[in-house]
């Protein structure tokens, strides 16, 4: 590390690290709650006799509200500060989480899920909040560490199945409500507020949204709908995929699904460091190509075919076994972890004075991807009967982003060399 980089790192005050740690812990709990249906949705599906589309809608409902509130939350964070907004947001979800244990009908789960989903808006609060505590050349790292709170999805896959064994699915929301309440207290105690980080109040709401006219924002939304929206969708879908495709128990399926969720969350911090060092463009480009390869292989359905030979008819089977499937899923999780960090490095580079509003917009796009995709997974499964159709859909979405990126960024960019790549379109 160059001497000036070391000096910059040692100059970061302890309060900044306290804010980062407290915020990351809070976001981990929020994401754990947000992904709750990924595990408890399976016994609920059996209890209510839901088809795949209804199951997809059930898991997606919290993602909808968590996405829609991201833009206003990002703007309020710019104006009022992350400490206040995050505390109020987390506290507001506790009653809904608790009530989930008492739902008995499908519509009740959907309605309560909307309120539980507010926890998903925490990302647009914490991203600008922690970024402003760090110098520009360390913001990718800070946002990456905070984004590692996505590992709450993996925590859910470890904790919820254990609670299912102890007291059934109703115990999960009761415990999660208590955990969220405790996280509210810890966040308030160890976070801080700095008036210098606030956007002045004479900046109008519409002025903050002017960046929507910038075509780069739309492109970043497309990238994020894959690396985050796809991550959320698969995190919700994979446990039941393992149960249905490979005949595993919920506990084993959740454990294997965590091989995707855990690196997809924790390694986001590494993606932030790589984005600081090599630039957002290079990291995102290679993330998309790795995703394309993994999704191509994951898309292939279990296939049996017969051919006539000199010695009679022979039958062959082609398909991923559970080990190969899990390995590919893990690589995809790592790639998307890097991609989630690199997209927000684009934002901190291009919109340093408007991180909250832009991160809210891009986060909204990613969240809506996480809402729409599970529903489409269910529709495709009901229509085709092929479980890997979920990966076929994602494969097509990645193709769109690769083409878009090539046309707007790649033609004049040295990807393999050391020259920094421009993040602008």
C-alpha positions as CSV (number, residue, x, y, z in Angstrom):
1,X,0.0,0.0,0.0
2,X,1.4,3.4,-0.9
3,X,2.4,5.7,2.0
4,X,-0.3,8.2,1.3
5,X,-2.9,5.5,1.4
6,X,-1.7,4.3,4.8
7,X,-1.8,7.8,6.1
8,X,-5.3,8.2,4.9
9,X,-6.3,5.0,6.6
10,X,-4.8,5.9,10.0
11,X,-6.4,9.4,9.8
12,X,-9.9,7.9,9.9
13,X,-11.4,8.7,13.3
14,X,-12.6,5.9,15.7
15,X,-16.1,7.3,15.5
16,X,-16.2,6.5,11.8
17,X,-15.4,2.9,12.5
18,X,-18.0,2.7,15.3
19,X,-20.6,4.1,12.9
20,X,-19.6,1.5,10.3
21,X,-19.7,-1.4,12.7
22,X,-23.0,-0.4,14.2
23,X,-24.6,0.2,10.9
24,X,-23.4,-3.1,9.4
25,X,-24.8,-5.0,12.4
26,X,-28.1,-3.2,12.0
27,X,-28.3,-3.9,8.3
28,X,-27.5,-7.6,8.9
29,X,-30.5,-7.9,11.2
30,X,-32.7,-6.0,8.8
31,X,-31.7,-8.2,5.9
32,X,-32.2,-11.3,8.0
33,X,-35.8,-10.2,8.7
34,X,-36.3,-9.2,5.1
35,X,-35.4,-12.7,3.9
36,X,-37.5,-14.5,6.5
37,X,-40.0,-16.0,4.0
38,X,-37.2,-17.7,2.2
39,X,-37.3,-20.4,5.0
40,X,-40.6,-20.1,6.8
41,X,-42.4,-19.7,3.5
42,X,-41.9,-23.5,2.9
43,X,-44.0,-24.7,5.8
44,X,-46.5,-21.9,5.1
45,X,-46.8,-23.1,1.5
46,X,-47.6,-26.6,2.7
47,X,-50.0,-25.3,5.3
48,X,-51.9,-23.2,2.8
49,X,-51.4,-25.5,-0.2
50,X,-49.9,-22.8,-2.4
51,X,-48.7,-23.2,-6.0
52,X,-45.3,-22.0,-7.2
53,X,-46.7,-18.6,-8.3
54,X,-48.4,-18.0,-5.0
55,X,-45.3,-19.0,-3.2
56,X,-43.2,-16.6,-5.3
57,X,-45.7,-13.7,-4.5
58,X,-45.5,-14.6,-0.8
59,X,-41.7,-14.4,-0.6
60,X,-41.7,-11.2,-2.8
61,X,-44.1,-9.1,-0.8
62,X,-41.6,-7.8,1.8
63,X,-39.2,-7.1,-1.1
64,X,-41.8,-4.8,-2.7
65,X,-42.1,-2.3,0.2
66,X,-38.4,-2.6,1.0
67,X,-37.8,-1.4,-2.6
68,X,-40.4,1.3,-2.9
69,X,-39.3,3.1,0.3
70,X,-35.7,3.3,-0.8
71,X,-35.9,6.5,-2.7
72,X,-37.6,8.6,0.0
73,X,-35.3,7.0,2.7
74,X,-32.2,7.9,0.7
75,X,-33.4,11.5,0.4
76,X,-34.4,11.7,4.0
77,X,-31.0,10.4,5.0
78,X,-29.3,13.2,3.0
79,X,-31.5,15.7,4.8
80,X,-32.0,14.4,8.4
81,X,-29.1,12.0,8.9
82,X,-28.7,8.3,8.9
83,X,-28.8,7.8,12.6
84,X,-32.3,9.1,13.1
85,X,-33.8,7.6,9.9
86,X,-32.3,4.2,10.5
87,X,-33.5,4.1,14.2
88,X,-37.1,5.0,13.3
89,X,-37.1,2.6,10.4
90,X,-36.0,-0.4,12.4
91,X,-38.3,0.4,15.3
92,X,-41.3,0.6,13.0
93,X,-40.9,-3.0,11.8
94,X,-40.9,-4.7,15.2
95,X,-44.8,-4.9,15.7
96,X,-45.3,-6.3,12.2
97,X,-42.6,-8.9,12.7
98,X,-44.2,-10.1,15.9
99,X,-47.7,-10.2,14.3
100,X,-46.5,-12.5,11.6
101,X,-46.6,-15.4,14.1
102,X,-50.4,-14.9,14.4
103,X,-51.3,-14.9,10.7
104,X,-53.4,-17.8,9.4
105,X,-54.7,-16.8,6.0
106,X,-52.8,-16.1,2.8
107,X,-53.9,-12.4,2.5
108,X,-52.8,-11.8,6.1
109,X,-49.3,-13.0,5.3
110,X,-49.2,-10.8,2.2
111,X,-50.4,-7.7,4.1
112,X,-48.1,-8.2,7.1
113,X,-45.3,-9.0,4.8
114,X,-45.6,-5.5,3.3
115,X,-44.9,-3.9,6.7
116,X,-42.1,-6.3,7.5
117,X,-40.6,-5.4,4.2
118,X,-39.8,-1.9,5.4
119,X,-36.7,-3.4,6.9
120,X,-35.3,-3.8,3.4
121,X,-35.1,0.0,3.0
122,X,-32.2,0.1,5.5
123,X,-29.7,-0.2,2.6
124,X,-30.5,3.2,1.2
125,X,-30.1,4.7,4.7
126,X,-26.8,3.1,5.6
127,X,-25.0,3.5,2.3
128,X,-24.8,7.3,2.2
129,X,-24.6,7.4,6.0
130,X,-21.4,5.4,6.3
131,X,-19.9,6.7,3.0
132,X,-19.8,10.2,4.3
133,X,-17.7,9.2,7.3
134,X,-14.8,8.1,5.1
135,X,-12.6,9.8,2.6
136,X,-13.4,9.3,-1.1
137,X,-10.6,6.7,-1.7
138,X,-12.0,4.6,1.1
139,X,-15.7,4.9,0.4
140,X,-15.8,1.8,-1.7
141,X,-14.4,-0.2,1.2
142,X,-16.9,1.4,3.7
143,X,-19.9,0.8,1.5
144,X,-18.7,-2.7,0.8
145,X,-18.3,-3.5,4.5
146,X,-21.8,-2.1,5.2
147,X,-23.2,-4.0,2.2
148,X,-21.8,-7.2,3.8
149,X,-24.9,-7.0,5.9
150,X,-26.5,-8.8,3.0
151,X,-25.1,-11.9,4.9
152,X,-28.2,-11.5,7.0
153,X,-29.7,-13.7,4.4
154,X,-27.3,-16.5,5.3
155,X,-27.9,-15.8,9.1
156,X,-31.6,-16.4,8.3
157,X,-30.8,-19.7,6.7
158,X,-28.8,-20.9,9.8
159,X,-31.1,-19.5,12.4
160,X,-34.6,-20.0,11.0
161,X,-34.3,-23.8,10.4
162,X,-33.0,-24.3,13.9
163,X,-36.0,-22.4,15.3
164,X,-38.3,-24.4,13.1
165,X,-37.1,-27.6,14.8
166,X,-37.5,-26.1,18.2
167,X,-40.9,-24.5,18.0
168,X,-42.3,-24.5,14.5
169,X,-42.4,-21.6,12.0
170,X,-44.3,-19.3,14.4
171,X,-41.3,-19.1,16.7
172,X,-39.2,-17.5,14.0
173,X,-41.0,-14.1,13.7
174,X,-41.2,-13.9,17.5
175,X,-37.5,-14.3,18.0
176,X,-36.7,-12.0,15.0
177,X,-38.9,-9.3,16.6
178,X,-36.8,-9.5,19.8
179,X,-33.6,-9.4,17.8
180,X,-34.7,-6.4,15.8
181,X,-35.6,-4.5,19.1
182,X,-32.2,-5.2,20.5
183,X,-30.5,-4.1,17.3
184,X,-32.4,-0.7,17.5
185,X,-30.9,-0.1,20.9
186,X,-27.4,-1.1,20.0
187,X,-27.4,1.0,16.8
188,X,-28.5,4.1,18.7
189,X,-25.9,3.7,21.3
190,X,-22.9,3.2,19.0
191,X,-23.8,5.4,16.0
192,X,-23.3,9.1,15.7
193,X,-24.5,12.2,13.8
194,X,-22.5,14.8,12.0
195,X,-24.3,17.9,10.8
196,X,-21.7,18.5,8.1
197,X,-22.9,15.3,6.3
198,X,-26.4,16.7,5.7
199,X,-27.6,18.1,2.4
200,X,-28.7,21.7,3.1
201,X,-32.4,22.2,3.4
202,X,-32.6,24.7,0.6
203,X,-32.1,21.9,-1.9
204,X,-35.6,20.9,-3.1
205,X,-36.9,17.4,-3.4
206,X,-37.2,17.8,-7.2
207,X,-33.6,19.1,-7.4
208,X,-32.3,16.0,-5.8
209,X,-34.2,13.9,-8.3
210,X,-32.8,15.7,-11.4
211,X,-30.2,13.0,-11.7
212,X,-32.9,10.7,-13.0
213,X,-32.5,12.4,-16.3
214,X,-28.9,11.1,-16.5
215,X,-28.8,7.9,-18.6
216,X,-26.0,6.6,-16.4
217,X,-28.5,6.2,-13.6
218,X,-30.7,3.9,-15.7
219,X,-27.7,1.8,-16.6
220,X,-26.6,1.4,-13.0
221,X,-30.2,0.4,-12.2
222,X,-30.0,-2.3,-14.8
223,X,-26.7,-3.6,-13.4
224,X,-28.1,-3.6,-9.8
225,X,-31.3,-5.4,-10.8
226,X,-29.0,-8.4,-11.5
227,X,-26.4,-8.3,-8.8
228,X,-28.7,-7.4,-6.1
229,X,-32.2,-8.2,-7.4
230,X,-31.0,-11.6,-8.6
231,X,-29.3,-12.2,-5.3
232,X,-32.4,-11.4,-3.3
233,X,-34.6,-13.5,-5.6
234,X,-32.3,-16.6,-5.4
235,X,-31.8,-16.1,-1.7
236,X,-35.6,-16.4,-1.3
237,X,-36.0,-19.2,-3.9
238,X,-33.1,-21.6,-3.3
239,X,-34.2,-23.4,-0.1
240,X,-37.4,-24.6,-1.8
241,X,-35.4,-25.3,-5.0
242,X,-33.1,-27.7,-3.0
243,X,-36.1,-29.3,-1.4
244,X,-38.0,-29.8,-4.6
245,X,-35.1,-30.6,-7.0
246,X,-32.9,-32.8,-4.8
247,X,-35.4,-34.0,-2.2
248,X,-33.5,-32.5,0.8
249,X,-34.9,-31.4,4.1
250,X,-35.5,-27.8,4.8
251,X,-32.5,-27.8,7.2
252,X,-30.1,-29.3,4.7
253,X,-31.4,-27.2,1.9
254,X,-31.0,-24.0,3.9
255,X,-27.5,-25.0,4.8
256,X,-26.5,-25.5,1.2
257,X,-28.4,-22.3,0.1
258,X,-26.2,-20.4,2.6
259,X,-23.2,-21.3,0.4
260,X,-24.7,-18.8,-2.0
261,X,-26.1,-16.2,0.5
262,X,-23.0,-16.0,2.8
263,X,-20.3,-15.2,0.2
264,X,-22.9,-13.1,-1.6
265,X,-23.0,-10.9,1.5
266,X,-19.7,-11.1,3.3
267,X,-17.5,-10.7,0.3
268,X,-19.2,-7.4,-0.7
269,X,-16.5,-5.7,1.3
270,X,-13.8,-7.3,-0.9
271,X,-15.7,-6.0,-3.9
272,X,-15.5,-2.6,-2.4
273,X,-11.7,-2.8,-2.0
274,X,-11.3,-4.1,-5.5
275,X,-13.5,-1.3,-6.9
276,X,-11.4,1.3,-5.0
277,X,-8.2,-0.2,-6.5
278,X,-9.2,-1.1,-10.1
279,X,-12.3,1.0,-10.7
280,X,-16.0,0.2,-10.7
281,X,-16.0,-0.4,-14.5
282,X,-13.5,-3.3,-14.6
283,X,-15.0,-5.1,-11.6
284,X,-18.5,-4.9,-13.0
285,X,-17.5,-6.1,-16.5
286,X,-15.9,-9.3,-15.2
287,X,-18.7,-9.8,-12.7
288,X,-21.2,-9.9,-15.6
289,X,-19.1,-12.4,-17.6
290,X,-18.7,-14.7,-14.7
291,X,-22.4,-14.5,-14.0
292,X,-23.1,-15.3,-17.7
293,X,-21.0,-18.5,-17.6
294,X,-22.5,-19.7,-14.2
295,X,-26.1,-19.0,-15.3
296,X,-25.6,-20.8,-18.6
297,X,-24.5,-24.0,-16.8
298,X,-27.2,-23.6,-14.0
299,X,-29.9,-23.2,-16.7
300,X,-29.5,-26.7,-18.1
301,X,-32.3,-28.9,-16.8
302,X,-32.0,-32.5,-15.6
303,X,-32.2,-34.4,-18.9
304,X,-32.6,-38.1,-19.8
305,X,-32.3,-39.2,-23.4
306,X,-32.0,-42.4,-25.3
307,X,-30.0,-43.3,-28.4
308,X,-30.1,-46.4,-30.5
309,X,-26.7,-48.2,-30.8
310,X,-25.4,-51.4,-32.4
311,X,-26.0,-53.0,-29.0
312,X,-29.5,-51.7,-28.5
313,X,-31.0,-48.6,-26.9
314,X,-28.9,-46.8,-24.3
315,X,-30.1,-44.1,-21.9
316,X,-28.0,-41.3,-20.7
317,X,-28.5,-38.6,-18.0
318,X,-27.2,-35.1,-18.1
319,X,-27.6,-32.7,-15.2
320,X,-25.9,-31.1,-12.3
321,X,-25.6,-33.1,-9.1
322,X,-26.1,-31.3,-5.8
323,X,-22.4,-30.7,-5.3
324,X,-21.7,-29.2,-8.7
325,X,-24.9,-27.1,-8.5
326,X,-23.9,-25.7,-5.1
327,X,-20.3,-25.0,-6.3
328,X,-21.6,-23.0,-9.3
329,X,-24.1,-21.2,-7.1
330,X,-21.3,-20.3,-4.7
331,X,-19.2,-18.8,-7.5
332,X,-22.3,-16.8,-8.6
333,X,-22.7,-15.5,-5.1
334,X,-19.1,-14.3,-5.0
335,X,-19.4,-12.6,-8.3
336,X,-22.6,-10.8,-7.3
337,X,-21.0,-9.7,-4.0
338,X,-18.3,-7.9,-6.0
339,X,-20.9,-6.5,-8.4
340,X,-23.1,-5.0,-5.6
341,X,-20.1,-3.1,-4.3
342,X,-18.8,-2.0,-7.8
343,X,-22.2,-0.5,-8.8
344,X,-22.2,1.7,-5.7
345,X,-18.6,2.7,-6.4
346,X,-19.9,4.1,-9.7
347,X,-22.4,6.1,-7.7
348,X,-19.9,7.5,-5.1
349,X,-17.6,8.5,-8.0
350,X,-20.2,10.1,-10.2
351,X,-22.6,11.6,-7.6
352,X,-20.6,12.5,-4.4
353,X,-23.0,15.2,-3.4
354,X,-26.1,13.2,-4.0
355,X,-25.3,9.7,-2.8
356,X,-28.4,9.3,-0.8
357,X,-30.9,10.1,-3.6
358,X,-29.0,8.2,-6.3
359,X,-28.4,5.1,-4.1
360,X,-32.1,5.2,-3.3
361,X,-33.0,5.2,-7.0
362,X,-30.6,2.4,-7.9
363,X,-31.5,0.4,-4.8
364,X,-35.2,0.7,-5.8
365,X,-34.4,-0.8,-9.1
366,X,-32.5,-3.6,-7.5
367,X,-35.2,-4.2,-5.0
368,X,-37.9,-4.3,-7.6
369,X,-35.8,-6.9,-9.4
370,X,-35.9,-8.9,-6.2
371,X,-39.7,-8.5,-6.1
372,X,-40.5,-9.3,-9.7
373,X,-38.1,-12.2,-10.2
374,X,-39.5,-14.7,-7.5
375,X,-42.9,-14.2,-9.0
376,X,-41.6,-14.9,-12.5
377,X,-39.7,-17.9,-11.2
378,X,-43.0,-19.2,-9.9
379,X,-44.9,-18.4,-13.1
380,X,-42.2,-20.2,-15.2
381,X,-42.2,-23.2,-12.9
382,X,-46.0,-23.6,-13.1
383,X,-45.9,-23.1,-16.8
384,X,-43.0,-25.2,-17.8
385,X,-42.5,-27.5,-14.9
386,X,-38.7,-26.9,-15.2
387,X,-37.1,-25.6,-12.0
388,X,-34.0,-24.4,-13.8
389,X,-36.1,-22.0,-15.8
390,X,-35.4,-19.5,-13.0
391,X,-31.7,-19.5,-14.1
392,X,-32.7,-19.3,-17.8
393,X,-34.5,-16.0,-17.0
394,X,-31.5,-14.6,-15.2
395,X,-29.2,-15.7,-18.0
396,X,-31.3,-13.5,-20.4
397,X,-31.2,-10.5,-18.1
398,X,-27.4,-10.8,-17.8
399,X,-27.2,-10.8,-21.6
400,X,-29.0,-7.4,-21.7
401,X,-26.5,-5.9,-19.3
402,X,-23.5,-7.2,-21.1
403,X,-24.7,-5.7,-24.4
404,X,-25.6,-2.4,-22.8
405,X,-22.2,-2.2,-21.1
406,X,-20.3,-3.0,-24.2
407,X,-22.2,-0.4,-26.3
408,X,-21.8,2.4,-23.7
409,X,-18.5,1.7,-21.9
410,X,-16.4,-1.1,-23.5
411,X,-15.5,0.2,-26.9
412,X,-12.9,2.7,-25.7
413,X,-11.9,1.0,-22.5
414,X,-8.7,-0.9,-21.7
415,X,-10.2,-3.7,-19.5
416,X,-7.0,-5.8,-19.0
417,X,-4.5,-2.9,-18.7
418,X,-3.8,-0.7,-15.8
419,X,-5.4,2.4,-17.1
420,X,-8.4,3.4,-14.9
421,X,-11.7,3.0,-16.7
422,X,-14.1,5.8,-16.8
423,X,-17.4,5.2,-15.0
424,X,-19.4,7.6,-17.1
425,X,-21.3,6.4,-20.1
